[in-house]
Amino acid sequence: MHNLFTLMMQKIFMGNARNKRRLLRSMVLISLVVALLLVSLIFVVSMVKGIEKTYVTLGGGNATVSLSTQIPSSLDFIENEDDVTIGAALIYGKNGTKVCAIKAVDTADYFNEQRVSLMHLQTETVDTTLPLLIISHELSQTLGLSIGDSIALVSVGGQNGERVRPHLCKVGGIFDTGYKELDESLIFTSSTSMDKLFASGTETHTELTFSSAYTTDEGVKELQQMGIYAEAWYNRSPDIYQNLLTSQQTLMTVFIAIALLCGFFVSSLALEMIQSDHKTIAIEKMIGLNAKRIKKVYFFSVELATLVAIAFGTLLGFILSSLLPYFLHFISTFHFAVFDWYLLKFTIYYPVTNIIELLIALLFVSFVTVWLSMRRINTVEPLDLLKSH
């Protein structure tokens, strides 16, 4: 084993200059590929987690239960319990119209510190007896509205039972979660205003938001074990959930495919080393080293260099990922249209399982392809030295 390690070090550090330059370039390339893969993976997973958190916190909670359901106060994993009413309406602004969901909440309790920070809520005191609406920044831009402006709303069912009735409201606040798909169709109002706007056609239920220590599945399962029927958010919004799930799975497949290609690249490095060391291998066979031992030396030399490159690439990937929030904030200032449907404000999440899967895929392919490349050593014979002179 000691002799094998010595030979490995000689191949890596004492080989010919051409091999060392090739090895160094390959290690740098592998490190960069691994770093970019990790940054991309962490970005995608963090963004999906951020979208899920935004939707859960503001869109509908982790789960919903009927309004009459009694939730035991001993369930410490439930952070928020909010009674909400939801209806649909057509909104008229200065620059156009938009169909939106009107969500009535108890504004005193609903807009806690966590939600206000997530939605970047801005409100002002508006002196009016008209219903007040809190609209998104996205909607304010689309309809040309600002705080204090009048806004027309047409709902199904009016205060006196009419099927369709227009209402005049005021913009009392503007929020911005950064998630366009939610922002462009969600409006908040108070329960009192909701009673004026809708006489029918609404749905009332209780939204439950779980602590970060509990996943949606875990919380729903615990509630169901207590005999409480709770509907998970992804069952109420299957399209959004399926889009998030499909996007993450598709991109994870792409990342693994790139990792596999990187593994095949490592095998080409092994072949180049064998080709450039053709004479050296012939001499080693002439002095009595068998092909199996020579294969081991080259195999472990290439894999050691690959492991070092992956380690550096992983470290670089984590460092670059920690800088993502600053980079995304910088990008957001340019308001590129291509990023409109992406969430650019989120907490960095490190998906350990996905990262391990990615690195294992790369290592496995490199092990297999490099070992197969070692068969080239069998074709090198001592007599090749005579042919080269």
C-alpha positions as CSV (number, residue, x, y, z in Angstrom):
1,M,0.0,0.0,0.0
2,H,2.9,2.4,0.8
3,N,4.5,1.7,-2.5
4,L,1.2,2.2,-4.3
5,F,0.7,5.6,-2.6
6,T,4.3,6.6,-3.5
7,L,3.7,5.8,-7.1
8,M,0.5,7.8,-7.1
9,M,2.3,10.8,-5.7
10,Q,5.0,10.4,-8.4
11,K,2.4,10.3,-11.2
12,I,0.6,13.4,-9.8
13,F,3.5,15.6,-8.7
14,M,6.6,14.2,-10.4
15,G,5.2,13.3,-13.8
16,N,6.2,15.1,-17.0
17,A,5.4,18.8,-17.2
18,R,2.8,18.1,-19.9
19,N,0.9,15.7,-17.8
20,K,1.0,18.0,-14.8
21,R,-0.4,20.9,-16.8
22,R,-3.1,18.7,-18.2
23,L,-4.0,17.4,-14.8
24,L,-4.1,20.9,-13.3
25,R,-6.4,22.2,-16.1
26,S,-8.7,19.3,-15.7
27,M,-8.9,19.7,-11.9
28,V,-9.7,23.4,-12.4
29,L,-12.4,22.6,-14.9
30,I,-13.9,19.9,-12.7
31,S,-13.9,22.3,-9.8
32,L,-15.7,25.0,-11.8
33,V,-18.3,22.5,-13.1
34,V,-19.0,21.2,-9.6
35,A,-19.2,24.7,-8.2
36,L,-21.6,25.9,-10.9
37,L,-23.8,22.8,-10.5
38,L,-24.0,23.3,-6.8
39,V,-24.8,27.0,-7.1
40,S,-27.5,26.2,-9.7
41,L,-29.0,23.4,-7.5
42,I,-29.0,25.5,-4.4
43,F,-30.6,28.4,-6.3
44,V,-33.4,26.3,-7.7
45,V,-34.2,24.4,-4.5
46,S,-34.0,27.6,-2.4
47,M,-36.3,29.4,-4.9
48,V,-38.8,26.6,-4.8
49,K,-38.7,26.6,-1.0
50,G,-39.1,30.4,-1.0
51,I,-42.1,30.2,-3.3
52,E,-43.7,27.5,-1.2
53,K,-43.1,29.5,2.0
54,T,-44.6,32.6,0.4
55,Y,-47.6,30.8,-0.9
56,V,-48.1,29.0,2.5
57,T,-47.7,32.2,4.6
58,L,-49.9,34.5,2.5
59,G,-51.8,32.4,-0.1
60,G,-53.5,29.7,2.0
61,G,-51.5,28.3,4.9
62,N,-50.0,24.9,5.1
63,A,-53.5,23.4,5.6
64,T,-57.1,24.5,5.9
65,V,-59.9,23.2,8.1
66,S,-63.5,24.1,8.3
67,L,-64.5,27.2,10.3
68,S,-66.2,25.1,13.0
69,T,-63.1,23.0,13.7
70,Q,-61.8,23.3,17.2
71,I,-58.0,23.3,17.2
72,P,-56.4,22.2,20.6
73,S,-54.2,25.0,22.0
74,S,-51.6,22.3,23.0
75,L,-50.5,21.9,19.3
76,D,-47.4,24.1,19.5
77,F,-46.4,23.4,15.8
78,I,-49.3,25.6,14.6
79,E,-47.9,29.2,14.4
80,N,-50.9,30.9,13.0
81,E,-54.6,30.1,12.9
82,D,-56.6,32.6,10.8
83,D,-60.3,32.7,9.8
84,V,-60.4,34.0,6.2
85,T,-63.1,34.5,3.5
86,I,-62.2,34.4,-0.2
87,G,-64.2,35.7,-3.2
88,A,-63.5,36.6,-6.8
89,A,-63.9,40.0,-8.4
90,L,-63.1,42.0,-11.5
91,I,-60.9,45.0,-10.7
92,Y,-60.9,48.2,-12.7
93,G,-57.9,50.6,-12.7
94,K,-56.7,53.5,-14.7
95,N,-54.8,51.3,-17.2
96,G,-56.9,48.2,-17.4
97,T,-58.8,45.4,-15.6
98,K,-57.9,42.2,-13.8
99,V,-59.7,39.3,-12.2
100,C,-58.4,38.8,-8.7
101,A,-59.1,36.8,-5.5
102,I,-60.3,39.0,-2.6
103,K,-59.1,37.6,0.7
104,A,-60.7,39.0,3.8
105,V,-58.6,38.7,7.0
106,D,-58.6,40.0,10.5
107,T,-56.1,42.8,9.7
108,A,-55.1,43.3,13.4
109,D,-53.9,39.7,13.8
110,Y,-53.2,38.5,10.3
111,F,-50.5,41.1,9.4
112,N,-48.0,40.0,12.0
113,E,-44.3,40.8,11.9
114,Q,-43.4,37.7,9.9
115,R,-46.0,38.3,7.2
116,V,-45.3,42.1,6.9
117,S,-41.6,41.4,6.5
118,L,-42.3,38.7,3.8
119,M,-44.7,40.8,1.8
120,H,-42.9,44.1,2.3
121,L,-46.2,45.8,3.2
122,Q,-46.6,49.5,2.9
123,T,-49.7,51.2,4.3
124,E,-50.9,54.7,4.8
125,T,-53.9,56.2,6.7
126,V,-56.7,56.9,4.1
127,D,-59.6,59.0,5.3
128,T,-62.6,57.3,3.7
129,T,-65.7,55.3,4.5
130,L,-65.2,53.2,1.4
131,P,-63.8,49.7,1.6
132,L,-60.0,49.6,1.8
133,L,-58.1,47.2,-0.4
134,I,-54.4,46.1,0.0
135,I,-53.1,45.3,-3.5
136,S,-49.8,44.1,-4.8
137,H,-47.1,46.2,-6.3
138,E,-47.5,44.1,-9.5
139,L,-51.2,44.9,-9.7
140,S,-50.6,48.6,-8.9
141,Q,-48.2,48.8,-11.9
142,T,-50.6,46.9,-14.2
143,L,-53.6,49.1,-13.3
144,G,-51.8,52.3,-12.7
145,L,-52.8,52.7,-9.0
146,S,-51.1,54.0,-5.8
147,I,-52.1,54.3,-2.2
148,G,-55.2,56.5,-1.8
149,D,-56.4,56.0,-5.3
150,S,-60.0,55.0,-6.0
151,I,-60.5,51.5,-7.5
152,A,-63.7,50.0,-9.0
153,L,-64.6,46.4,-8.2
154,V,-67.3,44.2,-9.6
155,S,-68.3,41.2,-7.4
156,V,-70.8,38.5,-7.8
157,G,-73.5,39.1,-5.2
158,G,-74.0,42.5,-3.6
159,Q,-75.1,43.8,-0.2
160,N,-78.8,43.7,-1.2
161,G,-78.5,40.4,-3.1
162,E,-78.0,41.6,-6.7
163,R,-76.1,39.1,-8.8
164,V,-73.6,41.6,-10.1
165,R,-72.8,45.0,-8.5
166,P,-70.0,47.5,-8.9
167,H,-68.3,49.0,-5.8
168,L,-66.0,51.9,-5.3
169,C,-63.1,51.2,-3.0
170,K,-59.8,52.8,-2.0
171,V,-56.3,51.5,-2.1
172,G,-55.1,51.4,1.5
173,G,-51.8,49.6,1.1
174,I,-49.4,47.9,-1.4
175,F,-47.4,44.7,-0.8
176,D,-44.7,42.9,-2.8
177,T,-43.7,39.3,-2.1
178,G,-41.6,39.1,-5.3
179,Y,-43.6,36.1,-6.5
180,K,-45.5,37.4,-9.5
181,E,-47.9,34.5,-9.9
182,L,-49.3,35.1,-6.4
183,D,-49.0,38.9,-6.4
184,E,-50.8,39.6,-9.6
185,S,-54.1,38.0,-8.5
186,L,-54.3,38.5,-4.7
187,I,-56.0,41.4,-2.8
188,F,-56.4,41.7,0.9
189,T,-59.3,43.5,2.7
190,S,-61.0,43.4,6.1
191,S,-63.9,41.2,7.1
192,T,-66.1,44.3,7.4
193,S,-65.3,45.4,3.9
194,M,-65.9,41.9,2.6
195,D,-69.4,42.0,4.0
196,K,-70.1,45.1,2.0
197,L,-68.6,43.7,-1.2
198,F,-70.1,40.2,-1.3
199,A,-73.4,38.8,-0.2
200,S,-72.8,35.3,-1.7
201,G,-70.2,33.4,-3.8
202,T,-67.5,33.4,-1.1
203,E,-65.8,30.6,0.9
204,T,-64.9,30.8,4.5
205,H,-62.4,28.5,6.3
206,T,-59.5,28.5,8.8
207,E,-55.9,28.6,7.6
208,L,-53.2,26.9,9.6
209,T,-49.6,27.8,9.3
210,F,-47.1,25.4,10.7
211,S,-43.7,26.1,12.3
212,S,-40.6,25.6,10.2
213,A,-39.8,22.4,12.2
214,Y,-42.8,20.7,10.7
215,T,-43.5,20.0,7.0
216,T,-47.0,20.2,5.6
217,D,-47.3,16.4,5.5
218,E,-46.2,16.0,9.1
219,G,-48.6,18.6,10.4
220,V,-51.5,17.3,8.4
221,K,-50.8,13.7,9.5
222,E,-50.7,14.8,13.2
223,L,-54.0,16.6,12.9
224,Q,-55.6,13.6,11.1
225,Q,-54.4,11.3,13.9
226,M,-56.4,13.5,16.3
227,G,-59.5,13.2,14.1
228,I,-59.2,16.6,12.6
229,Y,-59.7,16.7,8.8
230,A,-57.1,19.1,7.3
231,E,-56.6,19.7,3.6
232,A,-52.9,20.4,2.6
233,W,-52.2,23.5,0.5
234,Y,-51.0,21.4,-2.5
235,N,-54.4,19.7,-2.7
236,R,-56.2,23.0,-2.8
237,S,-53.7,24.4,-5.4
238,P,-52.5,21.3,-7.4
239,D,-51.4,23.3,-10.4
240,I,-49.0,25.5,-8.5
241,Y,-47.6,22.5,-6.5
242,Q,-47.2,20.4,-9.7
243,N,-45.4,23.2,-11.5
244,L,-43.0,23.5,-8.5
245,L,-42.5,19.8,-8.3
246,T,-42.0,19.3,-12.0
247,S,-39.6,22.2,-12.3
248,Q,-37.4,20.9,-9.4
249,Q,-37.4,17.3,-10.7
250,T,-36.6,18.3,-14.3
251,L,-33.8,20.6,-13.2
252,M,-32.4,17.9,-10.9
253,T,-32.4,15.5,-13.8
254,V,-30.5,18.0,-15.9
255,F,-27.9,18.6,-13.1
256,I,-27.3,14.9,-12.7
257,A,-26.9,14.6,-16.5
258,I,-24.3,17.3,-16.5
259,A,-22.6,15.6,-13.5
260,L,-22.5,12.4,-15.6
261,L,-21.0,14.2,-18.5
262,C,-18.3,15.6,-16.2
263,G,-17.6,12.0,-15.0
264,F,-17.0,11.0,-18.6
265,F,-14.7,13.9,-19.0
266,V,-12.6,12.5,-16.2
267,S,-12.2,9.3,-18.2
268,S,-10.7,11.2,-21.1
269,L,-8.2,12.6,-18.7
270,A,-7.2,9.1,-17.8
271,L,-6.8,8.1,-21.4
272,E,-4.7,11.1,-22.2
273,M,-2.4,10.3,-19.2
274,I,-2.0,6.8,-20.4
275,Q,-1.3,7.9,-24.0
276,S,1.4,10.4,-22.9
277,D,3.0,7.9,-20.5
278,H,3.0,5.2,-23.2
279,K,6.8,4.7,-22.9
280,T,6.8,4.9,-19.1
281,I,4.2,2.2,-18.9
282,A,6.3,0.0,-21.3
283,I,9.3,0.5,-19.1
284,E,7.4,-0.3,-16.0
285,K,6.2,-3.6,-17.6
286,M,9.7,-4.4,-18.7
287,I,11.1,-4.1,-15.1
288,G,8.5,-6.4,-13.8
289,L,5.4,-4.4,-12.8
290,N,2.3,-6.2,-13.8
291,A,-0.5,-4.5,-15.6
292,K,-2.9,-4.8,-12.7
293,R,-0.6,-2.8,-10.4
294,I,0.0,-0.2,-13.1
295,K,-3.8,0.1,-13.6
296,K,-4.2,0.7,-9.8
297,V,-1.6,3.5,-9.8
298,Y,-3.2,5.4,-12.7
299,F,-6.7,4.7,-11.5
300,F,-6.1,6.0,-8.0
301,S,-4.0,8.9,-9.3
302,V,-6.8,10.2,-11.5
303,E,-9.5,9.6,-8.8
304,L,-7.4,11.3,-6.1
305,A,-7.1,14.3,-8.4
306,T,-10.8,14.1,-9.1
307,L,-11.7,14.0,-5.4
308,V,-9.5,17.0,-4.7
309,A,-11.1,18.9,-7.5
310,I,-14.6,18.0,-6.4
311,A,-13.8,19.0,-2.8
312,F,-12.5,22.4,-4.0
313,G,-15.5,22.8,-6.3
314,T,-17.9,22.0,-3.4
315,L,-16.3,24.5,-1.2
316,L,-16.4,27.1,-4.0
317,G,-20.0,26.3,-4.6
318,F,-21.0,26.9,-1.0
319,I,-19.1,30.2,-0.9
320,L,-20.7,31.4,-4.1
321,S,-24.1,30.3,-2.9
322,S,-23.8,32.4,0.2
323,L,-23.4,35.4,-2.0
324,L,-26.5,34.6,-4.1
325,P,-28.8,37.0,-2.1
326,Y,-26.5,39.9,-2.9
327,F,-26.2,38.9,-6.5
328,L,-30.0,38.4,-7.0
329,H,-30.7,41.8,-5.3
330,F,-28.3,43.4,-7.8
331,I,-30.0,41.6,-10.7
332,S,-33.4,42.7,-9.5
333,T,-32.5,46.4,-9.7
334,F,-32.3,46.1,-13.5
335,H,-35.9,44.8,-13.7
336,F,-35.1,42.2,-16.5
337,A,-38.4,40.9,-17.9
338,V,-37.0,37.4,-18.1
339,F,-36.9,37.3,-14.2
340,D,-40.5,38.5,-13.7
341,W,-41.7,35.0,-13.0
342,Y,-38.9,34.1,-10.7
343,L,-38.7,34.7,-7.0
344,L,-35.5,36.6,-6.3
345,K,-35.9,37.2,-2.6
346,F,-35.6,34.1,-0.5
347,T,-33.5,32.4,2.2
348,I,-30.7,30.2,1.0
349,Y,-31.5,26.5,1.6
350,Y,-28.8,23.8,1.3
351,P,-30.5,20.6,0.0
352,V,-28.0,18.1,1.6
353,T,-29.7,15.0,0.1
354,N,-29.7,16.5,-3.4
355,I,-26.1,17.6,-3.2
356,I,-25.0,14.2,-2.0
357,E,-26.9,12.6,-4.9
358,L,-25.3,14.9,-7.3
359,L,-21.7,14.2,-6.1
360,I,-22.3,10.5,-5.8
361,A,-23.5,10.4,-9.5
362,L,-20.4,12.3,-10.6
363,L,-18.0,10.0,-8.5
364,F,-19.7,6.8,-9.6
365,V,-19.5,7.7,-13.3
366,S,-15.9,8.8,-12.9
367,F,-15.0,5.5,-11.1
368,V,-16.6,3.4,-13.8
369,T,-15.3,5.3,-16.8
370,V,-11.8,5.7,-15.5
371,W,-11.6,2.0,-14.6
372,L,-12.8,1.1,-18.1
373,S,-10.1,3.5,-19.5
374,M,-7.5,1.4,-17.7
375,R,-7.9,-1.3,-20.3
376,R,-5.8,0.7,-22.6
377,I,-2.8,-0.2,-20.4
378,N,-3.2,-3.9,-21.5
379,T,-2.4,-2.8,-25.1
380,V,1.0,-1.3,-24.1
381,E,3.9,-3.8,-24.5
382,P,7.6,-3.6,-23.7
383,L,8.3,-4.2,-27.4
384,D,6.7,-0.8,-28.1
385,L,10.0,0.7,-26.9
386,L,11.8,-0.9,-29.8
387,K,9.2,0.3,-32.3
388,S,9.6,3.9,-31.1
389,H,13.4,3.9,-31.9
